[in-house]
């Protein structure tokens, strides 16, 4: 399988590359902002790297035509939510459509809502993510949107709670490592295309949780 990852140098992205590299048949290409990041990603298992600006439409169009899955786990960490978390995710979706790629997996966020009226400090971020999600859903491409609760850096347990909507997330989180494992499992098994998933830590294995939603 040929996979292309935007945001591979981020915390979820690094876990994801490492997880996908466990399968020797996977060919993993990563899109990086700096050439200095390439060595670390190669050590984690990336096969190839492309250097460019995520907000440059010509740069992101370098996704090879024969790519099977495009994964977007990039984020601006609140520094440029409109151009990175929203518009870049949308532009990558356009590339997926133009090149007729089989699957686009987008990491969003629990609570993402283009019409959010929350007073939460993350309101701008949640609206931006929501607008990207809405765009992807309407574009007519094969997508899976993943909306995890609060991310933490604890070691992954491999145990999740997942629903298509109305997941209770109060005071619950999920390790970034487990989010990466979920993305890898969805990508490699081509699961839940056309679906949005809400996700936190729980008591089901990743396989059980995801297959229960089919």
Secondary structure as UniProt FT lines:
FT   STRAND          2..6
FT   TURN            7..9
FT   HELIX           11..20
FT   TURN            21..22
FT   TURN            24..25
FT   STRAND          27..32
FT   HELIX           35..37
FT   HELIX           38..44
FT   STRAND          48..51
FT   TURN            54..55
FT   HELIX           57..60
FT   TURN            61..62
FT   TURN            65..66
FT   STRAND          69..72
FT   TURN            77..78
FT   HELIX           81..88
FT   HELIX           89..98
FT   TURN            99..100
FT   STRAND          103..107
FT   TURN            110..111
FT   TURN            114..115
FT   TURN            121..122
FT   HELIX           123..138
FT   TURN            139..140
FT   STRAND          143..148
FT   STRAND          150..152
FT   STRAND          159..163
FT   TURN            170..171
FT   STRAND          173..175
FT   HELIX           176..189
FT   TURN            193..194
FT   STRAND          195..201
FT   STRAND          204..205
FT   HELIX           206..211
FT   TURN            212..213
//
